[in-house]
Amino acid sequence: MKKLPNRLTPQDIKQALWDERFRELFPEFKEQILTYMKDPGCGTCRHGLINTLMGFKDRLRKYFPTKEVITPQEEKEQIKHIKNSWKVINCNVHNLAEKLKEIPRGKRLIAASRFRDKMTLVLNDVDALMTFPTQNIEEALEENRKMDLNWKVINTTIHDLENELAGVEGGRKILQITRYKEQVTAIINDLTSLF
């Protein structure tokens, strides 16, 4: 698995706010920092302050020389260039596992809807969600396309679903579930293959 970039996070800044050396880098925000320190649980105070401080790349690099600093504006610019790749599948619930096996390799999220025995699935490549802005986009896309997705489809009743799920192999899973009357379709994928 590829090493994640050592990127500066809001949590890093929250911790640094308690260090006087860090606070000295932002004298114009002394009042807001003191307000935050009096009530660090205040989400409104914290979010606005941290977001503002994230915009001062040069000062943050002085305090965090080993971290990669990306301003909120830079991150927004990078996210604009990420494209969604939607795929819609309409099929019978009994053909669903087969249809999912036909999908090319890659990381995907899924939304599902069911009416009687008819399924509609919407899949989206998750390159946008799983690519770090500091990671080369083309490199990440190529890596994502190599991922195996281990879909498991369970068609059962609401009464038997828990027993069916107990038989699913252990590990972190993503579950999408749909229901029509007493019938349930569960679509399961390994969370580890997405991250």
C-alpha positions as CSV (number, residue, x, y, z in Angstrom):
1,M,0.0,0.0,0.0
2,K,1.3,3.5,-0.9
3,K,2.4,5.8,1.8
4,L,0.1,8.7,2.3
5,P,1.5,12.2,2.0
6,N,2.5,14.0,5.2
7,R,-0.1,16.7,4.8
8,L,-1.0,19.4,7.3
9,T,-4.4,18.8,8.8
10,P,-6.8,20.9,10.8
11,Q,-6.1,18.6,13.8
12,D,-2.4,19.6,13.6
13,I,-3.4,23.3,13.8
14,K,-5.8,22.7,16.7
15,Q,-2.9,21.1,18.6
16,A,-0.4,23.9,17.6
17,L,-2.7,26.6,18.9
18,W,-1.8,25.6,22.4
19,D,1.9,26.4,21.6
20,E,3.0,30.0,22.2
21,R,5.5,29.8,19.3
22,F,2.7,29.0,16.9
23,R,0.5,31.7,18.2
24,E,3.3,34.2,17.8
25,L,3.2,33.6,14.0
26,F,-0.3,35.0,13.9
27,P,-0.3,38.2,16.0
28,E,-3.3,39.7,14.1
29,F,-5.4,36.7,15.2
30,K,-4.5,37.0,18.9
31,E,-8.1,37.8,19.9
32,Q,-9.7,35.0,17.9
33,I,-7.1,32.5,19.2
34,L,-7.7,33.5,22.8
35,T,-11.5,33.1,22.2
36,Y,-10.8,29.6,20.9
37,M,-8.6,28.7,23.8
38,K,-11.3,29.7,26.3
39,D,-13.8,27.4,24.6
40,P,-12.0,24.9,22.3
41,G,-15.3,23.0,21.9
42,C,-16.9,25.9,20.1
43,G,-17.2,24.5,16.6
44,T,-18.0,27.8,15.0
45,C,-15.0,29.6,16.5
46,R,-12.7,26.7,15.8
47,H,-13.7,26.0,12.2
48,G,-13.5,29.7,11.1
49,L,-10.2,30.3,12.8
50,I,-8.5,27.1,11.5
51,N,-9.8,27.6,8.0
52,T,-8.4,31.2,8.0
53,L,-5.0,30.0,9.4
54,M,-4.8,27.3,6.7
55,G,-4.5,30.1,4.2
56,F,-1.1,31.3,5.5
57,K,1.1,28.8,3.8
58,D,4.5,30.5,4.5
59,R,3.8,30.9,8.2
60,L,2.5,27.4,8.5
61,R,5.6,26.0,6.8
62,K,7.8,27.8,9.4
63,Y,6.1,25.9,12.2
64,F,5.5,22.6,10.3
65,P,8.6,22.2,8.1
66,T,8.1,18.5,7.5
67,K,4.4,18.8,6.5
68,E,3.0,19.5,3.1
69,V,0.8,22.6,3.3
70,I,-2.1,23.1,1.0
71,T,-4.4,26.1,1.4
72,P,-8.2,25.7,1.2
73,Q,-8.1,27.7,-2.1
74,E,-5.5,25.3,-3.6
75,E,-7.5,22.3,-2.6
76,K,-10.7,23.8,-4.1
77,E,-8.9,24.4,-7.4
78,Q,-7.6,20.8,-7.5
79,I,-11.1,19.3,-6.7
80,K,-12.6,21.2,-9.6
81,H,-10.6,19.2,-12.0
82,I,-11.8,15.8,-10.7
83,K,-14.4,14.2,-12.9
84,N,-17.2,11.8,-11.9
85,S,-17.7,8.7,-13.9
86,W,-21.3,7.5,-13.5
87,K,-22.6,4.1,-14.6
88,V,-26.2,3.0,-14.3
89,I,-27.3,-0.6,-14.2
90,N,-30.9,-1.7,-14.5
91,C,-31.5,-5.4,-14.0
92,N,-33.4,-8.2,-12.2
93,V,-32.3,-8.8,-8.6
94,H,-31.3,-12.4,-9.6
95,N,-28.9,-11.0,-12.2
96,L,-27.3,-8.4,-10.0
97,A,-24.2,-10.4,-8.9
98,E,-23.5,-11.2,-12.5
99,K,-23.9,-7.6,-13.7
100,L,-21.5,-6.4,-10.9
101,K,-18.8,-8.9,-12.1
102,E,-19.0,-7.3,-15.5
103,I,-17.9,-3.9,-14.2
104,P,-14.2,-3.1,-15.0
105,R,-11.8,-3.0,-12.1
106,G,-11.6,0.2,-10.0
107,K,-12.8,1.8,-6.9
108,R,-16.5,2.7,-6.9
109,L,-19.3,3.8,-4.6
110,I,-22.8,2.4,-5.2
111,A,-26.3,3.6,-4.6
112,A,-29.2,1.1,-5.2
113,S,-32.9,1.1,-5.5
114,R,-35.3,-1.7,-5.8
115,F,-39.0,-2.1,-6.9
116,R,-40.3,-5.7,-6.8
117,D,-37.6,-7.7,-8.5
118,K,-36.1,-4.8,-10.5
119,M,-32.9,-3.1,-9.4
120,T,-31.4,0.2,-10.4
121,L,-27.8,0.8,-9.4
122,V,-25.8,4.0,-9.8
123,L,-22.0,3.5,-9.6
124,N,-19.4,6.3,-9.4
125,D,-15.6,5.9,-9.6
126,V,-14.3,7.2,-6.3
127,D,-11.1,8.8,-7.6
128,A,-12.4,12.1,-6.4
129,L,-12.9,10.9,-2.9
130,M,-9.9,8.8,-2.5
131,T,-7.2,10.8,-4.2
132,F,-5.2,13.1,-2.0
133,P,-4.8,16.5,-3.6
134,T,-1.0,16.1,-3.2
135,Q,-1.0,12.8,-5.0
136,N,-0.5,12.9,-8.8
137,I,-4.0,12.4,-10.2
138,E,-2.9,10.3,-13.2
139,E,-0.9,8.0,-10.9
140,A,-3.9,7.7,-8.5
141,L,-6.3,6.9,-11.3
142,E,-4.0,4.2,-12.7
143,E,-3.7,2.7,-9.2
144,N,-7.5,2.8,-8.7
145,R,-8.1,1.0,-12.0
146,K,-6.2,-2.0,-10.8
147,M,-8.3,-2.5,-7.7
148,D,-10.4,-5.6,-7.4
149,L,-13.9,-5.0,-6.0
150,N,-15.2,-8.1,-4.2
151,W,-18.9,-7.6,-4.5
152,K,-21.3,-9.9,-2.7
153,V,-25.0,-9.8,-3.3
154,I,-27.5,-11.2,-0.9
155,N,-31.2,-11.6,-1.9
156,T,-33.2,-12.7,1.1
157,T,-36.1,-11.7,3.4
158,I,-36.0,-9.2,6.2
159,H,-36.3,-12.1,8.7
160,D,-33.2,-14.0,7.3
161,L,-31.0,-11.0,6.6
162,E,-29.2,-11.1,10.0
163,N,-28.3,-14.8,9.5
164,E,-27.1,-14.1,6.0
165,L,-24.9,-11.2,7.1
166,A,-23.4,-13.4,9.9
167,G,-22.0,-15.6,7.1
168,V,-20.2,-12.7,5.4
169,E,-16.4,-12.9,5.7
170,G,-14.9,-10.7,8.4
171,G,-13.3,-7.3,7.8
172,R,-14.4,-3.7,7.2
173,K,-17.3,-3.6,4.8
174,I,-19.5,-1.1,2.9
175,L,-23.1,-2.2,2.8
176,Q,-25.9,-0.9,0.5
177,I,-29.4,-2.3,1.2
178,T,-32.7,-2.0,-0.5
179,R,-36.1,-3.5,0.3
180,Y,-39.4,-4.2,-1.3
181,K,-42.0,-5.5,1.1
182,E,-40.4,-8.5,2.9
183,Q,-37.6,-8.9,0.3
184,V,-34.2,-7.4,0.8
185,T,-31.2,-7.1,-1.5
186,A,-27.8,-6.4,0.3
187,I,-24.7,-5.4,-1.7
188,I,-21.5,-5.7,0.2
189,N,-17.9,-4.6,-0.6
190,D,-14.6,-4.7,1.3
191,L,-13.9,-1.3,2.7
192,T,-10.2,-2.1,2.6
193,S,-10.3,-2.3,-1.2
194,L,-11.5,1.3,-1.3
195,F,-8.9,2.7,1.0
